[in-house]
Amino acid sequence: MPNKVEITEAGKNIVQISTSPTTLAITETTHTVEIAALTRAVGNATLTGSIDITNTIGDAIAGGTYASGTTLEAVVRDLIGPFLEPSFLSVSFSGTGAQQSDGENLLVECGSAATVSSMLITWANPENLDDDTNLVITDTAVVGGSNGAMVNQDIANYGALNVPHNQLINYVVPVQTSPISRSITLTTGYLNNNGVGSVVALTKTVKIHHRNAVLVRTGTAATVVSAGSFTAFLNASTAVVQTLGVDQTQASQNMSVNCTSNTGNSSNFTYLFMPLAASLGEVAAEVNVRGVADYTDSWVLDDNSGNGYTRTIGTASPLYKIYRSIQPGAFDSDITLNIEILH
């Protein structure tokens, strides 16, 4: 016996879908329209015969026709799509300067300039957003002047946008000299009561985190004194990793470092540069995802007698400490270090 797709509107629509050759029935409180069409239930089911629409429900408009080959998904979406509430699914930043992405959030180095050039926005059911409600993006940490306005975009037809939607911005992020998090809100709206009621605000909040970087570097100097100064010591070393991904608000966080030929070079020490308030926890080594050694005690701390060393980054002057490997050539290039940082 053929299976059925039944949609009944008596206040709410109920959709039941199954595979195999299919009969489509649409029932309303006051009207009944029954349409039979064979479908192919292999992969994405499609109509093998045309369907005349004799009763309007959703975007299925009376007088129209679903041609042979139309997918069952397209038919069902027309019927129920207008009744689905839109929502933000994801957001990502793109820009220039001392920054890196962290999921939906943006990380910016303290003291450094950064610009947000665009945001990639994904909605569910964007066609149901209200075309008379602008897309507004605001940096809520800014007061006065523009009040943090990043975008106030009039979008004539949300449903016609490519999704994800690439929203151009060109926003200069205010420079911060110490760690802080700022909230970025995206707001638009939709009409309740199945698109004929009042506007309901739709909001999503993401973050821009200003942080001090953690650096892993290599060099031949055994001490800051032997290099002449902290700046000379830092500048004479070679970068392995520099990251803003260490969150100073977390009590404990791990970072993974893939060692290189420089860390394995018998002339080079390996250095960990981190903000003075942070400290080194456990350090474990892996080769091919298998633990091979504990290197927690393989480091010498230099924090300038607790005073730290000033690292100048743009307008910021954070204090740093250094952990140096106890010997040069300590970590072969096939090693991955899992480094715990404590706050």
Buried (B, 14 or more C-beta within 10 A) or exposed (E): EEBEBBBBBEEEBEEEBEEEBBBBBBBBEEEEBEBEBEBBBEEEBBBEEEBEBBBEBBBBEEEBEBEEEBBBEBBBBBBBBBBBBBBBBEBBBBBEBBBBBBEBBBBBBBBBBBBBBBBBBBBEBBBBBBBEBBBBBBBEBBEEEEEBEBBEBEBEEBBEBEBBBBBEBEBEBBBBBEBBBBEBBBBBBBBEEEBEEEEBEBEBBBBBBBBBBBBBBBBBBEEBEEBEEBBEBBEEBBEBBBBBBBBBEEEEBEBEBBBBEBBBBEEBBBBBBBBBBBBBEBBBBBEEEEEEBEBEEBBEEBBBEEEBBBBEBBEBEBBBBBBBBEEBBBBEEEBBBBBBBBB
